[in-house]
């Protein structure tokens, strides 16, 4: 029977993040074999991982990886409960592994991704994810991912708080010009600075336009100055005010962030002429970390009271 020392218990705890008594019991059970002890704790940890799923995970990382030829990009959002864990080097390595798995397997959705073999292992992404939950002790959620192909530009803001992928329809003259890299990066930066929903006006669904027009017309009618104006005049006024909506919600109508005297459309046209080619912004995807997730409201007085108890 191996002698289980405090140092062995401490090392196993560092490796797994488990409690001291759990680590000691695992080492005793496996006669001091670290690999077997990790396996025992992992088996117990898989059950523990499932029990954390009701927790709120709104922190985490948005990350992007491109293939070597730069023609395919994958972006993923993986959430954690705390920003502290998101900054953990092991967690960040896990995220990179997920991105490699996405690019290698091209899964259709998150469920398909979870069933893929995690990059460089015989375990599925689901199993490796549960290992991370077990070791770190927090809920980790693989929320969403996207794969884009073509002429691409990408940008990660704030060490993973936001990610942008832009797809361009551009000919060889434009793409081969040394200035195209800067132009395409600037468009990604534009979206990070001013996120929006659509590339151009034609992309806005008619139902959205109708709903916005109704709101604008109500605002105009509610202004006493417009009380005597006929409906056709109010309708024209509403159409005029829709320009503001397009400026805020359509990328090419936005003022270019580095030169607000021109729009993104004008900046694109200027670059295309300079490069002697064709450039069109085809589509984009923006992920903001924790977007739409209901975050936990902290009561620090209660938390401190619990700690004191």
N, C-alpha and C positions, 0 to 999 in steps of 0.2 A: 504494500500500500504506500503510495507516494505521500510525502509530507507536503501539505498545502500551506504555502507561506503567504504572509500578508502581501508581499511583493507580487506573487503570482495572481492573487485576487485583484490587486490594483491594476495590473497589466491587462487582465481580461476585461475589467470594467472599462478601461480606456479604449480597448478594441471594440467593445459592443455597446457601451453606454448603459449597461444594465446595473441594477443595484448590487451592493457588496455581497449581501447574503445569497442572492440568486447566483452570482458568479462563484462564490465559495461552494455552494451546493452542486453546481455543474462540474466544477473541478473534482470534487470528491466523487461524484457519480462516475466520472470518466478517468479516475485515477491519475489526475494531473495532465491529461492529454488536452492541449489547448485546442487543436482542431476539432476534436470530438466535443469539447466543452462548448465551443462556438456553435456547433451543429445542434447540440441540446438546447442552447439558449435561442437559437434561430427558430427551432421548432416551436418553442413556447412563445417566441416573439411574433410568429405569424398570427397566432390567435390574438395577441395583444394589439397587433397592427389593425386588425379588423375592428377592435373596440374603439379606435380613435376616429372612425369615419364620421361620427356625429359632430366632431369639432369643426370650427371655422378656420379655413386656410385661405387667407386673402393676401398674404405676402408671397415671396418667392421670386422667380426669375422668368423673364422673357428672353430667349436666346435664338440666334440664327446661325446656321451653318450652310456653306455653299460647297458644291462639288468642286473638284480640282479645275475643271474647265469653266467654272463660274456660270454655267448655263442652267443649273438647278439649285434652288434654295429651299431650305426647310426652316420654319419658325415654330417654336413650341413655347407654351406657357405651362410651367409647373409651379404649383402653389405650395407654400408652407404656412405654418401658423405664425411664425415670427421672422422678422428680418434678420435676426442673428443667425438662424439656420441657413437662410438664403445666402449668407456670406461665407458659409462653411465650404472649404475647399473640396471635401469629399462629395458634398451635395452638388457643387458645380461640375465636378467630374461626371457625376451621374447624369446630369442634364446633357453634357456633351455626348455621352454614350447613347442617350435616347435620340439625339439628333442624328448620330451616325446610323442608328438602327432605322430611323425614318428614311434616310437617303438610300440605304441599302435595300429596304423592303418595299418602300412606297405603299404603306398600308392605306386602306380606304377611310378608316375612321379610328377613333381612340380605342374602341373594343378590339379592332384588328391589330392595332399597334401593341396593345397589352399582351396579345397572344404571340407576338413575334419573339424570336430568340434575341435577347439583348446582346448588343455588339460584343463580340469576342468571348461569349459564354454559351453554355448549353441551357441556361435558364431563360425563362420568358421575362419580358419586361415587367409583367405583373409580379413575378416572384422577386425580382431584383428591387422593385419599388417597395415591396413589403419588407425586404431586408433593410432598406433605408429607413423606413418608419420604425422598425425594431431597434436599429442602432442609434438613431437620432432621438427617438422618443416623442416625435410630433407627427401629426397628420401631414401627409404629403399627397397632393392631388395632381395627376396628370390631366390638365383641364382641356387643352385643345392644341392642335397643330395644323399647319398648312404647308403644302408643297407648291412651288411655282417654278415654271420653266420659261426660258427665252432670254431676251436681253434684259438683264436685271441690275437693280441697285438695292442695297440694303443698309440699314442703320440701326444700331442699338443705342439707346439713350440711358444715361444714368446707371450704368452697370446692371442693366436688365429691367429697368422700370418700364421701358417701352421699346417695341420693335416695329420696324417698317420694312416692307418689301415692295418695290415698285417694278412693274413690268412695262417695257417700252416696245413699240413697233417702230424700229429704226433700221435704215438700210446700212450697207457696208461703209459707204462714204462717211456717214455720221459716226457709226460705232468705232471705226478705225482712227478717227481723229483724236488726237491726244487730249483735246478739250472735253470730249464726251464724258470721261470719267468724272470730271469735276461737275459738269452739268447734271448728270444722273444722281450724283451724291447730293447736290443742292436740292433736287426735287424730293429726295428722301428726308432731308433736313426740314424742308418746307412742311411736310406732312407731320413730322414730329413736333414742330412749332405750332402748327395750326391744323389739327386733325379734322377731317371732314368725312362725309359719307360717299360722295360721288366724284367721278373724274370731271364730267361736263354736264351741262344742263339737260342734254338729251337722255342722260342716265337716270334722272329723277323720275320715279313712277308717277303716273298721272294722278293716282289717288293721293299721293303726298302733296302734289301741286294744288289739287282741288281743296284739300284740307287747309293748306297754308293760305290760299286765296280767301277762303271763308273767314279765317281769323283776321286777315288784313282788312277785308271789307267791313267786318264788324267794328274794328278799331276806328276806321274812317267814319262810319255812320254814327258812332258814339261821340264823335267830336262835334260839339254844337255848331261850329263854323260850317260844317258840311250838311246841316239839317235840310236845307232847301235844294241841295244839288240832286239832279236826277240820277237814277240807277246806272245809266250808261256812263256818266261822268265818273261816278264812284268806282265802277268796274275798271275804267282806264287808269284811275289813280292807283287802284290795287295792283294792276299789272306793272305799273311803274315801280311800286314799292317792292315787288318781287325780286327786283335786281339785287336788293340787299340780301335777300335769302340766298340767292345763287352765289353771291360773293362769300358768304359764310360757309356754305355747304358743298360747293363744287370747286375742286382743286384748281382748274384752269382759270376760274374767275377770281380767285384770291389775288390780293396784292402780293407780289414776290417779296419774301422777307428780307432779302439782301438789297433790294432796290424797289421800294414801294411805289415808285412812279410808274411801274409797269406791272401788268398781271403775269401770272405764271404762263398763260397762253402766249403772251407777247415775248416773254423771256425764252420760251421754247422755240418760237418762230425765229427769234434773233439768232439763237444758237444753231438751228438747222441751216439758216442762210450762211452763217459763218463757217460751218463745217462742210457746206456744199452737199447736203444730204437731206433725208426725210427723217423727222422725229415726231412721234405721237405717243402720248402717255396712254397706255392701253388699260391698265388696272393697277390697283394697289391693295395691300392688306396692312392694317395697323392693329397691333395688340398692345393694350395697356395693362400692366400687372394688376390683378385684382379687380379689373373693371366689371361692374355689375354684381360683385359679390357683397352680400350684406356683412359688414365687418362687426366684430364683437365690440360692444360698448364697455369700456373698462371703468370700474368704480374703484379708484385707487385707495380711497379710505377703507373700503371693504377688504381690498387685497392686503393692505397693511395690517388690518385687524386680524385677518386669517393668519398672516405670518407670525404675528405676536403670539397668537394662541398656539 
